[in-house]
Amino acid sequence: MTKNVRRVVTGHDDDGVAIFRSDDSFEPELVPSKDAAMVTVWTTATVPADLNDETDGRERPTGTTLNGGSVIRVCDMLPGQSSPMHRTKSIDYGIVMEGEIELELDNGVVKRLQAGDIIVQRGTIHLWRNPSATQICRLVFVLIEAPAYLHNGKPLDEMKPH
């Protein structure tokens, strides 16, 4: 169905010299809504990140976002599928790696993006739709926790995808 994601992680040895800590690959797992398969590549517990934290960032428990931290994940949006409408308390940088994706906002406006395009998602209600009947759309997302967007001084509620 989807291809594995390779991850190479660097670090330091006991003398402070740069080394490769790991070189592994992971298969994206189907999400409960069955519209996409995802794999978390890394997380940080804090922003700014703590470079002395030796935790394997992939092993840190996280939801869609990580309170106080950051997440990078690969999302394979399956052909003909769309996500539920949702909003997160984060700034999200999305990079379309393969295929095409439609980004629809809660006002009904849709933008189609293709490989090489970059999305900056700033706490709006939105959904993702793969318009292809045959091709997976692979995206890479970096999500960094942020306070809720304030509208007329009041925070807008987070809506998590199901």
GROMACS elastic network, one bead per residue, 0.5 to 0.9 nm:
[ bonds ]
;  ai    aj funct       b0    kb
    1    78     6  0.89283   500
    1   136     6  0.87068   500
    2    27     6  0.75141   500
    2    28     6  0.68942   500
    2    37     6  0.76347   500
    2    76     6  0.70257   500
    2    78     6  0.88021   500
    2   136     6  0.76709   500
    3    26     6  0.88025   500
    3    27     6  0.66745   500
    3    28     6  0.75527   500
    4    25     6  0.60192   500
    4    26     6  0.52704   500
    4    28     6  0.65412   500
    4    39     6  0.89908   500
    5    24     6  0.83894   500
    5    25     6  0.52561   500
    5    26     6  0.52693   500
    5    27     6  0.63446   500
    5    28     6  0.73600   500
    5    39     6  0.76703   500
    5    41     6  0.82151   500
    5    74     6  0.76530   500
    6    23     6  0.72547   500
    6    24     6  0.57244   500
    6    26     6  0.65565   500
    6    41     6  0.87612   500
    7    22     6  0.76749   500
    7    23     6  0.57507   500
    7    24     6  0.54728   500
    7    25     6  0.58434   500
    7    26     6  0.79991   500
    7    41     6  0.68750   500
    8    20     6  0.72768   500
    8    21     6  0.76847   500
    8    22     6  0.56499   500
    8    24     6  0.66090   500
    8    25     6  0.86355   500
    9    19     6  0.87839   500
    9    20     6  0.59431   500
    9    21     6  0.54046   500
    9    22     6  0.51721   500
    9    23     6  0.65205   500
    9    24     6  0.88465   500
   10    18     6  0.69881   500
   10    19     6  0.56792   500
   10    21     6  0.50793   500
   10    22     6  0.70675   500
   11    16     6  0.87180   500
   11    17     6  0.82346   500
   11    18     6  0.57389   500
   11    19     6  0.53765   500
   11    20     6  0.61033   500
   11    21     6  0.57489   500
   11    51     6  0.87352   500
   11    54     6  0.85809   500
   12    15     6  0.74962   500
   12    16     6  0.51370   500
   12    17     6  0.51821   500
   12    19     6  0.53267   500
   12    20     6  0.79287   500
   12    21     6  0.79925   500
   13    16     6  0.52996   500
   13    17     6  0.54574   500
   13    18     6  0.65620   500
   13    19     6  0.63906   500
   14    17     6  0.74640   500
   15    18     6  0.89651   500
   16    19     6  0.89898   500
   20    23     6  0.74891   500
   26    29     6  0.89830   500
   26    39     6  0.70568   500
   26    40     6  0.89644   500
   26    41     6  0.85248   500
   27    37     6  0.87389   500
   27    38     6  0.82019   500
   27    39     6  0.69047   500
   28    36     6  0.88798   500
   28    37     6  0.51303   500
   28    40     6  0.83494   500
   28    74     6  0.76767   500
   28    75     6  0.76479   500
   28    76     6  0.76036   500
   29    36     6  0.82040   500
   29    38     6  0.52795   500
   29    39     6  0.63696   500
   30    33     6  0.81339   500
   30    34     6  0.58737   500
   30    35     6  0.76985   500
   30    36     6  0.58615   500
   30    38     6  0.64937   500
   31    34     6  0.52798   500
   31    35     6  0.70030   500
   31    36     6  0.59300   500
   31    37     6  0.56620   500
   31    38     6  0.69117   500
   31   162     6  0.89614   500
   32    35     6  0.81189   500
   32    36     6  0.87258   500
   32   162     6  0.71990   500
   33    36     6  0.76010   500
   33    83     6  0.76369   500
   33    84     6  0.82755   500
   33   161     6  0.84329   500
   33   162     6  0.62338   500
   34    37     6  0.75297   500
   34    78     6  0.83770   500
   34    81     6  0.84119   500
   34    83     6  0.89123   500
   35    76     6  0.87891   500
   35    77     6  0.63204   500
   35    78     6  0.57601   500
   35    79     6  0.83706   500
   35    80     6  0.85229   500
   35    81     6  0.51632   500
   35    82     6  0.59699   500
   35    83     6  0.61478   500
   35   129     6  0.89854   500
   36    75     6  0.66269   500
   36    76     6  0.54500   500
   36    78     6  0.52421   500
   36    79     6  0.89156   500
   36    81     6  0.76560   500
   36    82     6  0.82856   500
   36    83     6  0.78739   500
   37    74     6  0.83541   500
   37    75     6  0.59035   500
   37    76     6  0.51534   500
   37    77     6  0.66709   500
   37    78     6  0.74824   500
   38    73     6  0.68415   500
   38    74     6  0.55804   500
   38    76     6  0.61778   500
   38    77     6  0.85540   500
   39    58     6  0.89138   500
   39    72     6  0.88307   500
   39    73     6  0.55412   500
   39    74     6  0.54011   500
   39    75     6  0.67856   500
   39    76     6  0.88977   500
   40    43     6  0.77358   500
   40    57     6  0.87586   500
   40    58     6  0.60133   500
   40    59     6  0.88680   500
   40    71     6  0.72722   500
   40    72     6  0.61111   500
   40    74     6  0.64978   500
   40    75     6  0.87723   500
   41    57     6  0.75054   500
   41    58     6  0.55536   500
   41    71     6  0.77578   500
   41    72     6  0.56251   500
   41    73     6  0.51728   500
   41    74     6  0.71728   500
   42    56     6  0.74879   500
   42    59     6  0.80184   500
   42    60     6  0.82638   500
   42    70     6  0.82967   500
   42    71     6  0.59655   500
   42    72     6  0.54816   500
   42    73     6  0.71522   500
   43    46     6  0.89267   500
   43    56     6  0.82793   500
   43    58     6  0.60961   500
   43    59     6  0.83020   500
   43    60     6  0.67577   500
   43    61     6  0.88718   500
   43    62     6  0.81471   500
   43    66     6  0.78460   500
   43    69     6  0.71231   500
   43    70     6  0.53839   500
   43    72     6  0.63402   500
   43    73     6  0.88027   500
   44    47     6  0.72504   500
   44    48     6  0.85451   500
   44    49     6  0.58686   500
   44    50     6  0.75359   500
   44    53     6  0.86377   500
   44    55     6  0.89179   500
   44    57     6  0.61375   500
   44    60     6  0.81503   500
   44    66     6  0.81735   500
   44    68     6  0.85803   500
   44    69     6  0.51917   500
   44    70     6  0.51517   500
   44    71     6  0.66734   500
   45    48     6  0.89752   500
   45    49     6  0.70717   500
   45    50     6  0.79178   500
   45    53     6  0.88656   500
   45    57     6  0.83140   500
   45    60     6  0.80522   500
   45    66     6  0.73660   500
   45    67     6  0.78804   500
   45    68     6  0.64272   500
   45    70     6  0.68813   500
   46    49     6  0.51502   500
   46    50     6  0.68466   500
   46    66     6  0.88498   500
   46    67     6  0.82732   500
   46    68     6  0.51985   500
   46    70     6  0.70295   500
   47    50     6  0.78595   500
   47    68     6  0.63750   500
   47    69     6  0.52531   500
   47    70     6  0.68935   500
   47   144     6  0.78468   500
   47   145     6  0.82929   500
   48    69     6  0.79669   500
   49    52     6  0.88702   500
   49    53     6  0.84698   500
   49    69     6  0.76376   500
   49    70     6  0.82855   500
   50    53     6  0.55256   500
   50    54     6  0.89960   500
   51    54     6  0.77563   500
   52    55     6  0.89898   500
   53    56     6  0.85672   500
   54    57     6  0.83806   500
   55    58     6  0.84578   500
   55    59     6  0.75769   500
   55    60     6  0.76250   500
   56    59     6  0.55413   500
   56    60     6  0.71196   500
   57    60     6  0.54608   500
   57    61     6  0.89307   500
   57    71     6  0.86266   500
   58    61     6  0.81373   500
   58    71     6  0.89568   500
   59    62     6  0.88981   500
   61    66     6  0.83301   500
   62    65     6  0.63912   500
   62    66     6  0.54409   500
   62    67     6  0.84695   500
   62    71     6  0.81755   500
   63    66     6  0.62757   500
   63    67     6  0.89736   500
   64    71     6  0.82861   500
   64    88     6  0.78177   500
   64   143     6  0.83481   500
   64   160     6  0.77178   500
   64   161     6  0.84036   500
   65    69     6  0.78843   500
   65    70     6  0.69940   500
   65    71     6  0.64051   500
   65    88     6  0.74063   500
   65    89     6  0.78246   500
   65    90     6  0.70793   500
   65   143     6  0.62561   500
   65   144     6  0.72359   500
   65   145     6  0.65998   500
   66    69     6  0.51645   500
   66    70     6  0.59286   500
   66    71     6  0.66859   500
   66    90     6  0.88815   500
   66   143     6  0.81635   500
   66   144     6  0.76361   500
   66   145     6  0.64266   500
   67    70     6  0.79704   500
   67    89     6  0.88175   500
   67   144     6  0.86126   500
   67   145     6  0.58774   500
   67   146     6  0.84093   500
   68   144     6  0.79744   500
   68   145     6  0.57432   500
   68   146     6  0.79380   500
   69   143     6  0.85181   500
   69   144     6  0.61848   500
   69   145     6  0.58920   500
   70    90     6  0.89204   500
   70   142     6  0.71222   500
   70   143     6  0.55362   500
   70   145     6  0.63190   500
   71   141     6  0.78710   500
   71   142     6  0.56562   500
   71   143     6  0.51498   500
   71   144     6  0.66293   500
   71   145     6  0.87962   500
   72   140     6  0.71728   500
   72   141     6  0.55814   500
   72   143     6  0.63878   500
   72   144     6  0.89026   500
   73   139     6  0.84397   500
   73   140     6  0.58499   500
   73   141     6  0.54461   500
   73   142     6  0.67074   500
   73   143     6  0.84951   500
   74   138     6  0.70501   500
   74   139     6  0.58075   500
   74   141     6  0.63426   500
   75   137     6  0.80476   500
   75   138     6  0.57583   500
   75   139     6  0.51825   500
   75   140     6  0.62032   500
   75   141     6  0.74910   500
   76   136     6  0.61363   500
   76   137     6  0.55693   500
   76   139     6  0.63692   500
   76   140     6  0.87856   500
   77    80     6  0.85852   500
   77    81     6  0.69246   500
   77    82     6  0.77011   500
   77    83     6  0.85252   500
   77   101     6  0.81056   500
   77   128     6  0.81190   500
   77   129     6  0.76212   500
   77   130     6  0.62262   500
   77   136     6  0.57604   500
   77   137     6  0.50936   500
   77   138     6  0.63367   500
   77   139     6  0.77772   500
   78    81     6  0.56106   500
   78    82     6  0.81648   500
   78   129     6  0.88343   500
   78   130     6  0.66501   500
   78   132     6  0.86245   500
   78   133     6  0.87855   500
   78   134     6  0.84709   500
   78   135     6  0.73973   500
   78   137     6  0.66970   500
   78   138     6  0.88055   500
   79    82     6  0.88011   500
   79   129     6  0.86875   500
   79   130     6  0.56431   500
   79   131     6  0.69310   500
   79   132     6  0.53024   500
   79   134     6  0.53661   500
   79   135     6  0.54826   500
   79   136     6  0.53194   500
   79   137     6  0.74644   500
   80   129     6  0.71956   500
   80   130     6  0.52874   500
   80   131     6  0.54879   500
   80   132     6  0.55826   500
   80   133     6  0.50185   500
   80   134     6  0.76214   500
   80   135     6  0.86336   500
   80   136     6  0.88572   500
   81   128     6  0.83608   500
   81   129     6  0.58153   500
   81   130     6  0.55735   500
   81   131     6  0.76133   500
   81   132     6  0.86770   500
   81   133     6  0.87054   500
   82   102     6  0.88979   500
   82   127     6  0.68949   500
   82   128     6  0.53932   500
   82   130     6  0.62693   500
   82   131     6  0.86728   500
   83    86     6  0.83157   500
   83   126     6  0.88413   500
   83   127     6  0.54286   500
   83   128     6  0.52956   500
   83   129     6  0.65098   500
   83   161     6  0.72912   500
   83   162     6  0.85673   500
   84   126     6  0.81100   500
   84   127     6  0.58127   500
   84   128     6  0.77941   500
   84   160     6  0.86412   500
   84   161     6  0.55481   500
   84   162     6  0.68163   500
   85   104     6  0.86378   500
   85   105     6  0.82827   500
   85   106     6  0.76272   500
   85   125     6  0.62490   500
   85   126     6  0.51184   500
   85   128     6  0.80914   500
   85   159     6  0.77141   500
   85   160     6  0.82019   500
   85   161     6  0.66326   500
   86   124     6  0.79924   500
   86   125     6  0.51813   500
   86   126     6  0.55580   500
   86   127     6  0.64733   500
   86   158     6  0.74969   500
   86   160     6  0.52767   500
   86   161     6  0.52614   500
   86   162     6  0.87059   500
   87    90     6  0.86120   500
   87   122     6  0.89778   500
   87   123     6  0.57513   500
   87   124     6  0.55984   500
   87   126     6  0.65561   500
   87   127     6  0.88509   500
   87   157     6  0.78740   500
   87   158     6  0.52229   500
   87   160     6  0.62238   500
   87   161     6  0.79373   500
   88    91     6  0.81667   500
   88    92     6  0.88939   500
   88   122     6  0.86502   500
   88   123     6  0.56977   500
   88   124     6  0.77155   500
   88   125     6  0.81141   500
   88   145     6  0.85354   500
   88   146     6  0.88014   500
   88   148     6  0.80818   500
   88   157     6  0.84219   500
   88   158     6  0.51550   500
   88   159     6  0.63382   500
   88   160     6  0.66018   500
   89   122     6  0.84338   500
   89   123     6  0.58563   500
   89   144     6  0.85358   500
   89   145     6  0.60316   500
   89   146     6  0.53458   500
   89   147     6  0.59217   500
   89   148     6  0.51471   500
   89   149     6  0.76291   500
   89   157     6  0.84425   500
   89   158     6  0.62166   500
   90   121     6  0.82636   500
   90   122     6  0.69406   500
   90   123     6  0.61217   500
   90   143     6  0.60111   500
   90   144     6  0.52163   500
   90   147     6  0.71875   500
   90   148     6  0.77088   500
   91   120     6  0.71880   500
   91   121     6  0.58841   500
   91   122     6  0.50168   500
   91   123     6  0.64404   500
   91   142     6  0.82047   500
   91   143     6  0.58048   500
   91   144     6  0.53984   500
   91   145     6  0.65099   500
   91   146     6  0.63282   500
   92   119     6  0.77739   500
   92   120     6  0.57983   500
   92   122     6  0.66009   500
   92   123     6  0.81517   500
   92   141     6  0.64699   500
   92   142     6  0.55664   500
   92   144     6  0.64296   500
   92   145     6  0.86798   500
   93   118     6  0.70829   500
   93   119     6  0.57470   500
   93   121     6  0.63902   500
   93   122     6  0.89231   500
   93   140     6  0.80550   500
   93   141     6  0.55273   500
   93   142     6  0.51040   500
   93   143     6  0.65085   500
   93   144     6  0.86257   500
   94   117     6  0.83656   500
   94   118     6  0.55630   500
   94   120     6  0.64327   500
   94   121     6  0.75885   500
   94   139     6  0.64721   500
   94   140     6  0.56105   500
   94   142     6  0.65648   500
   94   143     6  0.86010   500
   95   115     6  0.78148   500
   95   116     6  0.66953   500
   95   117     6  0.60299   500
   95   119     6  0.63659   500
   95   138     6  0.85941   500
   95   139     6  0.54651   500
   95   140     6  0.51888   500
   95   141     6  0.65121   500
   95   142     6  0.88156   500
   96    99     6  0.73762   500
   96   100     6  0.73627   500
   96   101     6  0.77742   500
   96   113     6  0.73139   500
   96   114     6  0.61266   500
   96   116     6  0.55810   500
   96   117     6  0.55737   500
   96   118     6  0.63982   500
   96   119     6  0.82058   500
   96   137     6  0.74471   500
   96   138     6  0.62112   500
   96   140     6  0.66519   500
   96   141     6  0.89413   500
   97   100     6  0.88487   500
   97   114     6  0.79442   500
   97   116     6  0.60607   500
   97   117     6  0.80902   500
   97   137     6  0.75189   500
   97   138     6  0.53944   500
   97   139     6  0.54318   500
   97   140     6  0.70949   500
   98   114     6  0.72551   500
   98   116     6  0.79787   500
   98   135     6  0.88032   500
   98   136     6  0.75485   500
   98   137     6  0.53604   500
   98   138     6  0.50330   500
   98   139     6  0.71557   500
   99   113     6  0.86663   500
   99   114     6  0.59840   500
   99   115     6  0.58195   500
   99   130     6  0.84433   500
   99   132     6  0.81203   500
   99   135     6  0.65225   500
   99   136     6  0.63646   500
   99   138     6  0.66678   500
   99   139     6  0.88737   500
  100   112     6  0.69541   500
  100   113     6  0.55937   500
  100   115     6  0.64940   500
  100   129     6  0.89149   500
  100   130     6  0.65335   500
  100   131     6  0.70953   500
  100   132     6  0.74251   500
  100   135     6  0.84935   500
  100   136     6  0.83098   500
  100   137     6  0.56989   500
  100   138     6  0.83848   500
  101   111     6  0.83950   500
  101   112     6  0.57780   500
  101   113     6  0.53525   500
  101   114     6  0.64828   500
  101   115     6  0.89141   500
  101   128     6  0.67068   500
  101   129     6  0.57361   500
  101   131     6  0.65138   500
  101   132     6  0.84255   500
  101   137     6  0.64616   500
  101   138     6  0.88631   500
  101   139     6  0.88235   500
  102   110     6  0.63906   500
  102   111     6  0.55933   500
  102   113     6  0.61610   500
  102   114     6  0.88371   500
  102   127     6  0.81962   500
  102   128     6  0.57356   500
  102   130     6  0.62098   500
  102   131     6  0.69044   500
  103   109     6  0.83440   500
  103   110     6  0.55667   500
  103   111     6  0.53567   500
  103   112     6  0.64229   500
  103   113     6  0.76708   500
  103   126     6  0.68652   500
  103   127     6  0.59623   500
  103   129     6  0.65626   500
  104   107     6  0.80238   500
  104   108     6  0.61304   500
  104   109     6  0.57034   500
  104   111     6  0.66137   500
  104   112     6  0.88201   500
  104   125     6  0.86347   500
  104   126     6  0.54804   500
  104   127     6  0.53374   500
  104   128     6  0.64844   500
  104   129     6  0.77717   500
  105   108     6  0.55224   500
  105   109     6  0.56826   500
  105   110     6  0.66075   500
  105   111     6  0.88900   500
  105   124     6  0.72718   500
  105   125     6  0.59341   500
  105   127     6  0.66369   500
  106   109     6  0.75067   500
  106   124     6  0.79737   500
  106   125     6  0.55627   500
  106   126     6  0.57927   500
  106   127     6  0.81704   500
  107   110     6  0.89364   500
  107   125     6  0.88929   500
  112   131     6  0.88860   500
  113   116     6  0.84325   500
  113   117     6  0.59921   500
  113   118     6  0.80663   500
  113   119     6  0.84929   500
  114   117     6  0.56909   500
  114   118     6  0.88518   500
  114   137     6  0.87665   500
  115   118     6  0.86846   500
  115   137     6  0.86021   500
  115   138     6  0.86048   500
  115   139     6  0.87219   500
  121   124     6  0.69050   500
  121   126     6  0.89118   500
  122   149     6  0.82707   500
  123   126     6  0.88728   500
  123   146     6  0.85751   500
  123   148     6  0.71810   500
  123   149     6  0.64140   500
  123   156     6  0.87209   500
  123   158     6  0.83075   500
  124   149     6  0.83945   500
  125   158     6  0.86569   500
  125   159     6  0.76403   500
  129   132     6  0.89783   500
  130   133     6  0.80227   500
  130   135     6  0.83749   500
  130   136     6  0.75564   500
  130   137     6  0.65867   500
  131   135     6  0.88499   500
  132   135     6  0.56236   500
  132   136     6  0.75908   500
  132   137     6  0.83821   500
  133   136     6  0.87336   500
  146   149     6  0.84373   500
  147   150     6  0.86178   500
  147   155     6  0.83361   500
  148   154     6  0.88883   500
  148   155     6  0.53449   500
  148   156     6  0.60685   500
  148   157     6  0.72724   500
  148   158     6  0.75811   500
  149   153     6  0.89902   500
  149   154     6  0.80344   500
  149   155     6  0.54871   500
  149   156     6  0.57739   500
  149   157     6  0.85629   500
  150   153     6  0.51971   500
  150   156     6  0.61986   500
  151   154     6  0.52346   500
  151   155     6  0.62407   500
  151   156     6  0.67584   500
  152   155     6  0.84381   500
